[in-house]
Amino acid sequence: MYNFDSLALKFFTEENARYLSGASVQKIQQPSRKELIFSLRNSLPKNSQDSKISGGENRKLYINIDPKYPHLCFIASSKDGSEAAVEGYSKRGIKIPQHPPMFCMQLRKYLDGARIQEVRHVEYERILELYFNHVDEIGQVVSLCLAIELMGKHSNVILYNSRSKIILGSMHNISPEKSSVREVYGGIGYIYPPEQCKTDILKTSYGAFSEALKGKDGTIKAVNGHYYYLSIPLIEKSVVNCADSAETFAALQKLVSGKDKSALYSILGGGDSINSALCSYFEDIMFKDLFDKKSKALKKVIQKELKRLEGVVKSKQSDGKMKQYKQKGDLILQYIYKINPRDEYLEVEGLKIELDNTKTPSENAQRYFTLYQKAKNAQNVHSEMLEAALESQKYYEGLLFDAENSKTLEELDQITLGEENKKTQKETLQIEKINEGDWEIYIGKNNKQNDYLISKIARGEDFWFHAKDFPSSHVILKTKTPQKEPPDKLLLMASKIVKENSPLKNTAKASIIYTKRKYLKKPPGAKLGYVTYREEKEIVV
């Protein structure tokens, strides 16, 4: 994995300094403890040479200080600037909280509406400084600096007075107990991290380069340890085709000077700008991490419930004792004449029956009949539990299939383990749809979408498809002309879609059932997406 380095920050600053300088802060949001979003607008003059941003443009500057992937970039937004349409929000798992954290409130107090006066990349460091002018309560102009430090586990965002250097607040406070090298919290002076003892490769000669690396094993690590800007992945990409040290030196100088950024673009997967490459690269990494984490957590809960249900299904209620209770009661009544008042047991037909000598023979018989009735009731309850467990087992196997086949964070979030609620009923979902002439095919990807299909989209004469005896997507074949029977090719098409969205995907044959929506029934209190059906027909795909 590529870690955001000082060279990437240098190129990003050079590429976007024109836009950032003079941009005003429209909105500040903090989705989490490690993320910030600045909504910026820069109204450049109409005669600007940069036609792309001539006349003004809104952009969202995204800052992430997570130690796994610290970085910053502009997230592409829609023309109307609405949050719902911002690309990357869903893929990055960004959700804006209703109540902003304290640091976000502090940033809003000082920077909301402020204009960026200067943009500066601290040379050789992974620190970007944005300078603002803030008018305080008494009307005085105060110069503030927002330092964005993207240094792995030491990443931070710090707001301080650029004249007095006093820190006003930070995303993460660092007390003396946490670090003996550098403290960061409100009220103390801001200092830069300790300087690196390295050399600028653009300010050295080939002779000095050769001398510095002479006799050292692991040239790549040696270059990384001796020169600024050059991280190991960048060096590896730059020198892969170099025949000797002279070519290596030339390639590294071209990279750092910005004349040849191909090594960086190659690592990031390409792009038409440093920003777009950074945005796409880290967006994919964040999506994979977040998706894997959510998927594992969800599957763990489902598998735990399946294990519990498996225990219920495997437990068998023995009816041996129940039959013995009835037999003993019957034998006491049958041989009542043999029982004396002081007898502690009755031995007949090879069976020894315990008696309570404080009770009459009839009362002893009634005691065994009572035990028989209790055992019978318990067996009935167990049978009901077993039936419910088998039903729930099939339902949770379907949820596990949905979780394993989800492709987006939205699909994972829609897998509902609890009961249906009013919010779920009112929610509008985006369902995959295929248009085929006068027909529409809707594909549910999880229990929430399946329930929405049945309750909100499908009508009585529409057709419902499902895999027989297996979990699968619910597929609805909807007609624009009521009472019209679907052609065979559409029935087959819908059945194939069900097969593709079921565990039967790779089998040679699959049985698919279908019936009209009016023959489906959702039992009272049933789990989300669960239905019973009748009048079904079967297609073998």
NORTANOR-V479725 format. One record per helix or strand of 3 or more residues. SS is the DSSP state (helix for helix, strand for strand). FROM is the first residue (numbers start at 1). LEN is the number of residues. If there is no record, write none. Layout:
# NORTANOR-V479725
ss: [SS/SS]
from: [FROM/FROM]
len: [LEN/LEN]
This chain:
# NORTANOR-V479725
ss: [helix/strand/strand/helix/strand/strand/helix/helix/strand/strand/strand/helix/strand/strand/helix/helix/helix/helix/helix/helix/helix/helix/helix/strand/strand/helix/helix/helix/strand/strand/helix/strand/strand/helix/strand/helix/strand]
from: [6/24/35/51/57/71/83/102/115/127/141/152/156/166/201/206/219/232/245/262/274/320/336/345/351/361/409/422/432/439/447/463/475/488/511/517/537]
len: [15/9/8/3/8/5/3/10/7/9/9/3/6/5/3/8/8/8/13/7/41/15/3/4/4/45/6/5/5/5/11/5/5/13/6/3/4]
